[in-house]
Amino acid sequence: MQDNKQQLNYFLRHLHLGSEVYYIGQLCDAWHMSTPGGDATTFHLVCHGGAWIHMQDHSQPTQMHSGDIAFFPHDAAHTFSALEKVPDKPFDYRNPAPLDKTAPGTGLLCGHLKLPTHIRRLLLASFPEFILIRPDQSPVGRQMRNLIEMMTEEAMQNDLGVTAILDRLSDTLFLYIVRHALHLEPKLSPLLAALSDEHLRLAVSAFIEQPAQAWTVDRMARLACQSRSAFSERFTQLVKMPPMEFVTTWRMQLAAGMLAGEYSNMLDVALRCGYESEAAFRKAFKRIIGITPGKARN
């Protein structure tokens, strides 16, 4: 299990999260705000006061209290409200009032992470549409509470670099949210599920340790002591993608990190990721990442 955590740590360490806080404000009276959903991973932190979450499936609304976090791994459509029943008139939050613990109402801090699709598939594919995190009931509650207090205090400052600091702290908050979720249910992460599965872990670990080698489904199945069809079926069920799609996705994540770091020679990056030609590497990179390697490097 420790090796599994080390490999997941390696994956998380090389992520470029790009968190961005997009709303900080004090909400009063019968307010509500809605989001139609999109292509981001979002969170909402109740700094003080309370709020209600209304999902589009018309399920019962969920009440939030001070310090609670609403996490939407796939940016599902939802509405936040001061009341259990959504008021008729939406709140105009284009010019938010500053956070004030002594004022009535709710202090809200919202952010999003524009995680690439391939990262969400590896890390968050099995996460539910919505997770409510109450730090007092979390296995990582103490660390999370300290971070929430720091973010709340920073959000109330009128000083240089507030938004930049909150963006960086949001990166950390996201990692704590992932830790919280995986402590409660490790199989929520397709990557960790594969690394923890007795039938898959030897093959997956071998690939992760040597991604430049020539990998096929047959080779992975042999390492797993399974038939090709049985291995593919179990792998796809747990990881939410076929084995060779996982191989390509993992390699492209490594390539993205190399291009952003010390490695700039395209052929060298291609070889380190298991490709014998730049052309094949460029094609795979564009398909998975969505941009060319050259753009990623720049």
C-alpha positions, 0 to 999 in steps of 0.5 A: 500500500505504501508503494501505491501511495508513493506512486500517487504522490508522484502523480499529484506532485507533477500536476499543474493545478492552476486553481483560481478563486473567482468569487469572494463576498458577503451575501445578505438577505434572500440571496441565491446564485446558480451555475449551469456547470461547465468544464472545471472542477469547482469548490465553495467554502463557507467562511462564516454563516450558512448556505443551502446547496440545491442540485439540478436533480431536485434532490433534497437541498443540503445545508452548509455551515461555517467551515464547510466545503462543497466540492464539485469534481465535474462542475455539476449544475447547482444553486447556492441559496440563503434559504432551504427554498430558492428565492425567486430573485437572484442576487446580484453578485457582480460587485460583492461586499467584502467579507465581514465576520461581524456582519449578518449573512454568509461569507463565501469563497469560490474557486475552480481548477481547470484540470485537463480532461485526462487528469480528471479521468485518472484522478476523479472519474469515479468521484460523485457529482457533489461532495460535502466536506465538514472538516470536524468530521474529516480524517484530515480535519485539523489540517483542513481547518487550519487552511480554511482559517488561513484562507478566510483571514487572507480573503478579508485582507485588502493587501498586495497579492491577496488573490495570488495567495488565495489561488495557491492556497486553493491548490493546497485545499484541492489536495486536502479534498482529494486526501479526504475523499480517498481516506474514506473511499480509496476506489474513488480514484481510478488510478489508486483503484488500479494500484490497489487491486490484487489482479492489476497492481503488478502490471500497473506498477511495472508500467509506471516504473518503466513507461518508456518500454514497449507496452501492450495489453498482452504484456500487461496481462501476462504480468497480471497472470490473466488472460488478455480479455479478463485483464482488459475487462477488469482494468476498464471496469476499475480505471474507467478506460482501456489499458492502452488508453491509460498507458498513453494518458500516463505517458502524456502526463509525464511528457507535459511535466517534462516539457514544462521543466528541464527537458526541452528536446522534443525527441528526448521527451518522446523517447522517455515516454516510449515513442520512437518518432516525434511524429507519433509522439506529437499526434498522441500528445495532441489527442490526449492533452488537446494542444501540441507539445510545442504549445505546451512547452511555450 
